[in-house]
Amino acid sequence: MTAFILAISLVIILAGCEGFTNGVEWFGKKHGLGEGAVGSVLAAVGTALPETIIPLVAIIFGAGEASKEIGVGAILGAPFMLSTLAMFVSGAALVIFHFTRGRPLDPQVNQKIIGRDLTFFLIFYLAAIIAGVLNFKVIDVILAGALFVGYGIYVYVTLRTEGDLDGHTRPLYLASSHPPNFPHLRWILVQIILSLGAIVFGAHLFVGVVQEVADFFGLPALVISMLITPIATELPEKFNSVLWIRGRKDTLALGNITGAMVFQSTFPVSVGLLLTPWHLNTVSLVSAAAALGSGFLITIWIRLKKTIAWWMLLMSGLFYAAFVTYALAFSI
């Protein structure tokens, strides 16, 4: 039964991702938005926003230290998973579709968009980690406000980014008969909302199954939240990036990840700064170091080479594997 529920949840998530990527592309085309706005803001926030509820509920409505650990773990785990495992999955998708569909091996991206996303992420997330080491509440409150403002600046800059939505877009699935140029906006919005609902519902089923596995192995609350929760809630939705890589829309694919990294390093982190002691232990700091290390290496490569190499994305998986090994050793 567990395997059956797992399979059903993945099918629902994949179907939701297919509808979401299709709908958000048409929304971008209809409003003349660039690749950065669609990939790094609309797609990233649309799929990442539901997951911010998890740490919020755990911190506000949970009881005891375990709830706070789950909340902080979910906050730190999302950027860690995105900058390591999600990048690895994108690299693996590039390799697979290179051999099965003949697409270029290296991603063809707008390096200014991806590089800017990663730079914002490194600044925001590093500031949050430093605050977790210093452990002064006044600094936490000031930084929380600064992160809100910083994300607003990021969105403003990204929305002004040039870059057309190139490539063929399939007809909107909910509009079999629509005007020659664009489907009606209401059908685009309905498809996006229904697709997000399917993704959230599928992820909810997936979380339950993964939680059973975590409980079976008796992992600590912080480790469960840092490793299991982001995989169950964030990674399935990053199948959007795999679908865009399949369609050779690499800026949308990687922007979906890097944009989510920026979002997850601001709004959820601000919740942690304001509503928890935000005193990070060794496990938390190691996960942050892995996230920052992976993001820093990719950023440096973009600055030097003006592009991204497929093997750099695969190498991000090493940061993930190293932390998992450490976290499991720590919890035993």
N, C-alpha and C positions, 0 to 999 in steps of 0.2 A: 504493500500500500504506500509506503514511503517513497519507493522508486516511482510509482505511478503518479503520485502527487507532484514529485519533482519534475517528471516529464511534462505533465500538464501545465505546470507553472511556467516552464521554459517556452512551451508553445505559445501560451498567452502573451508572455513578454515579447517574444519575437514578432508576433502578429501586431502587437501594440507599437513596437519600434518601427515596423514597416509603415504603418499608417501615420505615425508621428513624423518620420522623416519626410514622407510625401507631403503631408499637410503643412509643415513648417517651411518647406521649400516654396510651396505655392504662396504662402503668406508673405515670404520675403520677396518673391517675384512681383506680387500684386502691389506691394508698397515700395518697390524700387530699392530694397535694402541690399547692402553689400554682404560679402561672405562673412566678414567679421561679425556683423550684427546678427546674422542668422545663426551661425555656428557657435560663436563665443557668448552670445547673450540669450537669444531666444531658445535655442536648443539646449544650451547648457543649463540655464536657469529653469527651463520648463521641466527637465528631467531631474534636476538636483533639488528643487524646492520641496517636493514631498518628503525627501529624506531628512530635511532640517527639522521635521516634526519629531523624529525619534529622540534626538538629544534634548529637545525642548520638553517633551512629555516626561522623559526620564528624570530631568533635573527639577522641573516644577512640581510634578505630581507624584514622583517617586518618593519612597521613604528609605532613609538610611544611607550609609556610605556607598553601598553597592549600586544604588540608583545613580548617585553622582559619578561613580566610576564608569558606569555604562554610558552616561551622557558625555563625559569627557572623552572616553574611548571612541565613541561614534564621531565626535567632532574631529579628533586627531586622525582617526582611521580613514575618513573619506579622502582628504588630500593625499595621505600616504598611498592608498590604493590607486587613486587616479594617476599619480605621478610615477607609479611603478608598474603595477599589474595591468592597468588599463593601457598604458603605453606599450607594454609587452604584447598584449592582445592585438593592438593595432599593427605592431610590427609583424606578428604572426599572420595576420590577415593579408598584409602586403605580400608576404612570401607565398602564401597559399594562392591568392588570386593572380600572382605573377605566373605561376606554373599552370593554373587551371583556366585563366581567362586572358593571359598574355598581356596584362597591364604592366606598366613600368614598376621595377622593383623598389626604387626610392620614391617616397611620397612627393608629389608635385604640389607644393604649398606656397601660399603667400607668406614668406618668412617674416615679413614685418608684423603681420597679425599674430602669428604664433609666438614670435620672439617677444612682442609686447605683452601678451598674456602671461608668459612665463616670468617676465621681469616683474610685473605687478604681483604675481603669486609669491615670488621669492622675497620681495620687500614686505608684503603683508604678513606672510607666514613666519618669517624670521623674527619680525617684531613681536608677534604673539608668543613665540617660543622664548624669546628673551624675557618677556614679561612673566612667563611661567617659571623662570629661574629666579628672577629678582623677587617675585612674590610680594609686591606692594599694591594694596587695593587702589590707591589713588592713581597709580600708573595704569592699572587694569581699566578703570573707568575712563580715563582720558584716551587710552588706546582704543577702547570699544567705540567711542565716538569718532575717532580718527578713521577707523576701519569702515564705518558706515559712509563717511564722507569720501573716503578713498575709493570705495566701490562705485559711488555715484560718479566720480571723475572718470573712472575706468569705463563705465557704460557710456558716458558722454563722448569720450574719445573714440570708443569702438563704433558707436553709431555714425560717426563722421568718417569712418574708414571707407576708402574706395575699394572696389573689387566686385565685379558683377558675379551673379550666380550662373556660372558657365555650365554647359552640359545639358543633356536631355533630361527632362523631368516627366515621369509617367503621369498620365491623366489622374486627376484627383479621384480616389476610390469611391467617394460618396457622391460623385457628380458624373454619372455616365453620360448625361446630356447637358453640357454647359456651353456658354458662349465660345466662339472660336478662339479667343485669346486667353481669357482667365475664367475660372469657375467663380461662382458667387461667393462673397466673403463669408456669408453665414455657413455655407457648407464646409469651407476651409476650417472655420472655428469649431464647428461641430465635430469634424474628423479629428482635429488636434485634441479636443477635450475627451472624446471617447477613447482615443488612443492612449492618452495619459492615464485615463481611468483603468484601461486594460493593463498597462505597465505596472501601475501601483498595485492592482489586485493580484497580478501574477507574482510580483515581488513579495507581496504579503504571504502568499502561499509558500514561496521559496524560503522566506525567513523562518516560517514555522518548521519546515523540514530541516534546515540547517541548524536551527536552535536545538532540535532534538539530538542531532549528531553532537553538537557542542556539549550538551548536558550529559550525554552518554560518556564522553571522555573526561568529564569533570574539569573543564577548563575554568580558570578564574574569570570573574565578571569583566575586568578590564581587558584581558586578552580576548575574550569572546567578542566584546564590543569593538575592539580595535581591528580584529581580523575577520570575524564572521559577519558582523553587521554591514560593513561597507561592501563586502563581496555580495551579500544577499540583496542589498538595496541599491547600490550604485552600479556595480559591474554589469548586471543584466541590462540596465538601461543604456549602457555604453555599447550595446549591440547596434545602436544608431550609427556609431562610428564605423563599425564593420560594414554595415550596409552602404554607407557613403564611400568607403574605400572600394567596395565592389563596383560602385558606379563611377569611380575615378574622380570623386569630389573630395580631395584630400584635405583641403583647407577647412571644409565643413566638418570632416571627420575628426581631425586633430583639434580644431577649434572647439568642438563639442566637449573634448576632454580638458583642454587648457582653460577654457572659459569656466567650466565647472570647478576647476582648481582655484580660480580667483574667487568665485562665489563662496566656495566652501571654506576659504581662508579668511573670509570677512564676516558674513552674517552669523553662521553657527559659532565661530570663534568669539564673536562679540557676546553671544549668549553665555558662553563659558566664562568669559572675563567678568561679566556682570553678576552671574547667578551662582558661580561656584568659587571656591578658594583659588582655583587656577594655579595650583602648586604642582608642577609636573614631576613625576618620579622618573627613575632611570629608564623603565620600559617606554614611557611616553617620549622621552628625549631621544632614545634610539630610533623610534619610528619617525620622529620629526627629522632626525639627521638623514635617514634613508630617503625621505620625501624631498628634502632640500638638496641632497646630493644628486639624486636622479634629475631633478629639475635644473640644477645648476649646470650639469654636464651637457644636457641638451641645449640649454640657453647659450653656453659658450660655443658649442659646435655651430649653432645658427649664426652667431655673431661673426665667427671666423670664416665659415664656408658658405654662408647665405643660403643654406638649405638644411635638410634633415636626412640622415642616412638610415636605411631600414635597420641596420645592425645596432644603431644607437638605441632605437626603440626596443629591440629585443634585449639589449643589455640592461634596460631598466628592470627586467625581471630578476636580475641578480640581486638588486637591492631588496626586492620583495622577498626572495628566497632567503637572503641573509637575515632579515628581520624575523621571518617566520621561525627559522631555526633558533634564533636567540630567544624569541618570546616563548616558544614551547619548552626550551631548556630552562627558562626562568620560572615557568609555571609548574614544572614537575617537582 
